[in-house]
Amino acid sequence: MAFMTNLRDKTHLILFTLLAAFLALVVFKWGMDFTGRSGQSKVNVAGRVNGKDIAVNQYDDIYKELSENFRRANPSADMTPEVEVAMQERAWNVVVDQALLEQLFEKFRITLQDQEVVDALQSPFPPRVIRQNFTDPSTGAIDRKKLEAARRDPAAKDIWVQLEKIVRNELKISKLIRALQSVDQVTSRDLDDIVRRQYQRFSASFIPVPLDFAGPDSSFPVKEEEIKNYYEAHKALFKQPPTRSADFVFLPLVPSSKDSVAMRSDIEAIRAEFAGTKSDSEYVRLQSDRSGGINVTYNRADFSPAAGDMVFNSQNLNPGTVIGPVADNGTYRLLKVRQLAVSAQPAARASHILLKFNPSSSSDVQRVRGLLTLLSQQLRSGVPFEQLAQKYSADTGSASRGGDLGWFTKERMVPAFAAAVFNARPGAIVGPVQTQFGLHIIKVTGFDQKAVVCSEVVRIIRPSTETTDGQRRIAMAFQMSAKSRGLDKAAAAQKFDLLKTGDFAKHMALPGIGYSEKIASFAFKAKEGELSDVIETEKGFYIMRLTGSNDTGYRQLDKDIKARITAELMKEKKGAALEKKLASMAKAPGATLEKIAASNPSFRILTAGDIRWSDGAIPGFGTDRQLVEAMSGLDIGKLSSPVNINGGRALVVLRGKSYPEGIDLKAEAAKIAPQLLKLKQQQNMEEYFETVKKNAKIEDFRP
């Protein structure tokens, strides 16, 4: 039943789609053979897997293809350092997985004869890569003529060689899966469980009780020894790659007003030329810092408020005119209007006051209720919304602007927030609206459906050489001072902020900094206490001092981890105490939900029907998989023992179980059986492969 336990949260996936084939990227995207070559110098080796080399050119080929795919899929996106490091890590994982696969093929003596490839291509159910590329969409069958033409086409020879390698890898992996799945089977119990989980509905009454009912935090002290014991017992949760930490001073590289004026002059100088060019696509390609600006449709949500006003309130907003330069979020934009339109997605502008709270904490709930009452009173008395947002909103980014969120379309906001805004009228104040971020009081300030189809030249306002040189000189003078006086004293003397990186790994982006190969190189070569030279990046100049290194492979038991463990242990203690209290109530002679609710004014009985086991949805209450899972095992009409819910415990009486009318359970089970078997085989293969990877000796020689 371990498989079924792991499967429970995947029910909806099983019924509507199969998970991608195991190592799909390896099989279908990378058909080439990556068997490690021995005898290469470490200079030409990206790493080793169980002693077998991964050549640098193998790794580079994967990275290059991933990068090209990214550019094709995201033509207007920049290849930032963060994207680059993500591509590098993905490429590394691909070549490691392929090396491990080759070793598994060798271990299980999996080979492939040429005739097996021919037979697979001629099979009614050929390998997936063939089905994907040669299926006739009108019939769903393989287009044999198209397949044979591709095989015989001299111009497609190189492509077909690669395709054949992909087929070979797919067939070998299929053999590997079969070698590992000899005991896999789907039982009637498995099928019944899946069908019941998908279709069964419950009706129930219950009393949800938050953890705080057990008592205040002070009643559940957590000792230092308990924290240490928890850490040791759950050490696998804190596994991590080697990390470093540093203090630093940052001198940002910001364009000066002179740089902005110069850039405006530059883009102003091409305005007439842009207006008269016959080929917008070629002109934009040559002149714009942002690709993809050809015949694009923009509404107000695609501009800052001030920039949007300049565009959509312009008296020259007519087809054939050029609007701009428009200053917008660090850029200047020239828009060549092709057509005026009505946006399919209206834009709205709104401000909000965000109140954060812990819904499982009764004291926090009471605090927020009081704050909501206060805000309501002040709004009714005429206190400006903007003033209250500045004072009370937890969204510091918008609070400084009086809560203004600018213009946005519906899909850019979470559903509950968007629904509240787009169902209101301009000038209305709505809420509170609860989202995953907290409670929102929202002021709707306007709607707009104007749109413009245009071509666009964008110039990013960058620091000039003069600005960069000046800031570099300041950074170098500061570094010399820090070297002689110490970083702390030098920062205090210059009134520079001394910041901290927190722990970071070699190939990860630093919060607020992003990924920098220069910073990583310094951090993983320096000794604790060592001061860096001036580290120059696109954002500015960093002077860093290494403050810590951790090569143990585990997160240290620091202040943050202690706080997390303390909270978890306190939650466990509160849960146990709450269970004891509720169990005592439930065991009292003649106990019913009604009597228990009457015994405490904070208790309330909730009753719901059509409770879905498939996704844990409880009408009028929300989603709570733990609670619905508990309901599935209860006897109808009987008061339950305390069961786990999100943020507490509950006492439940199950009222009934049912299925939607017209459901043929046996027919549904028959549909699911082959899909469930395939998923089970795949999961077993994935678990086995993860174990192999975990136990492998993987050496990374990349810089």
Secondary structure, DSSP 4 states (H G I P E B T S, - for coil): -HHHHHHGGGHHHHHH-PPPPTTHIIIII--S-----SS--GGGEEEEETTEEEEHHHHHHHHHHHHHHHHHH-TTS---HHHHHHHHHHHHHHHHHHHHHHHHHHHTT----HHHHHHHHHSSS--HHHHHHHB-TTTSSB-HHHHHHHHH-GGGHHHHHHHHHHHHHHHHHHHHHHHH-TT----HHHHHHHHHHHH-EEEEEEEEEEGGGG--GGGS---HHHHHHHHHHTGGGGB---EEEEEEEEEE----HHHHHHHHHHHHHTHHHHHH-S-HHHHHHHH-SSTT-SSEEE-GGGS-HHHHHHHHT-TT-STT-EEEEEEETTEEEEEEEEEEEEEEEEEEEEEEEEE---TT-HHHHHHHHHHHHHHHHHHHTT--HHHHHHHH-S-HHHHTTTTEEEEE-GGGS-HHHHHHHHTS-TT-EEEEEEETTEEEEEEEEEEEEEEEEEEEEEEE----HHHHHHHHHHHHHHHHHHHHH-HHHHHHHHT---EE--SEETTSPBTTTB--HHHHHHHTTSPTTPBP--EE-SSEEEEEEEEEEE-SSB----HHHHHHHHHHHHHHHHHHHHHHHHHHHHHSTT--HHHHHHT-TT---EEEEEEETTT-EETTTEE-HHHHHHHHTSPBTPBPPPEEETTEEEEEEEEEEE--TT--HHHHHHHHHHHHHHHHHHHHHHHHHHHHHHHS-EEE---
